[in-house]
């Protein structure tokens, strides 16, 4: 595996140290955080899409209700 050096602020390293487990490398911590952020963004996108779809479905139901004859 090829490696590289990334310069970060001391305060950033301190934050990484706080969330890092004893058996975790910095590479693993960064990958975990990136994965969590991607998951959070995906969930946010899905929730937004479902809300839009629900609104569309609600509007479609209203159209059908006005087009449907009364069975009373």
C-alpha positions as CSV (number, residue, x, y, z in Angstrom):
1,X,0.0,0.0,0.0
2,X,1.3,3.4,-1.0
3,X,1.4,6.0,1.7
4,X,1.6,9.8,1.8
5,X,2.1,12.5,4.4
6,X,-0.7,15.0,5.1
7,X,-0.1,18.1,7.2
8,X,-2.8,18.9,9.7
9,X,-3.1,21.4,12.5
10,X,-2.2,20.1,16.0
11,X,-5.8,20.8,17.1
12,X,-7.0,18.5,14.3
13,X,-4.7,15.7,15.4
14,X,-5.9,16.2,19.0
15,X,-9.5,15.7,17.7
16,X,-8.5,12.6,15.8
17,X,-6.8,11.3,19.0
18,X,-10.0,11.9,20.9
19,X,-12.1,9.7,18.6
20,X,-9.4,7.2,17.8
21,X,-9.6,3.8,19.5
22,X,-6.4,2.2,20.8
23,X,-6.2,-0.4,18.0
24,X,-7.2,2.0,15.2
25,X,-4.7,3.8,12.8
26,X,-5.2,7.4,11.8
27,X,-6.0,6.1,8.3
28,X,-8.8,3.9,9.7
29,X,-10.1,6.8,11.8
30,X,-10.2,9.1,8.8
31,X,-11.9,6.4,6.6
32,X,-14.5,5.8,9.4
33,X,-15.3,9.5,9.7
34,X,-15.6,9.9,5.9
35,X,-17.9,6.8,5.8
36,X,-20.1,8.2,8.5
37,X,-20.4,11.6,6.8
38,X,-21.2,9.9,3.5
39,X,-23.9,7.8,5.2
40,X,-25.3,10.8,6.9
41,X,-25.5,12.7,3.6
42,X,-27.1,9.7,1.9
43,X,-29.8,9.5,4.6
44,X,-30.4,13.2,4.3
45,X,-30.8,12.9,0.5
46,X,-33.2,9.9,0.9
47,X,-35.3,11.7,3.5
48,X,-35.6,14.7,1.2
49,X,-36.5,12.5,-1.8
50,X,-39.1,10.6,0.2
51,X,-40.7,13.9,1.4
52,X,-40.8,15.2,-2.2
53,X,-42.4,11.9,-3.4
54,X,-44.9,12.0,-0.5
55,X,-45.9,15.5,-1.6
56,X,-46.3,14.4,-5.2
57,X,-48.4,11.3,-4.2
58,X,-50.6,13.5,-1.9
59,X,-51.2,15.9,-4.8
60,X,-52.0,13.0,-7.2
61,X,-54.4,11.5,-4.6
62,X,-56.2,14.9,-4.5
63,X,-56.5,14.9,-8.3
64,X,-58.0,11.4,-8.3
65,X,-60.4,12.2,-5.4
66,X,-61.9,15.0,-7.4
67,X,-62.1,12.9,-10.6
68,X,-63.7,9.9,-8.8
69,X,-67.5,9.7,-8.7
70,X,-69.2,9.6,-5.3
71,X,-70.5,6.1,-4.4
72,X,-73.0,7.4,-1.8
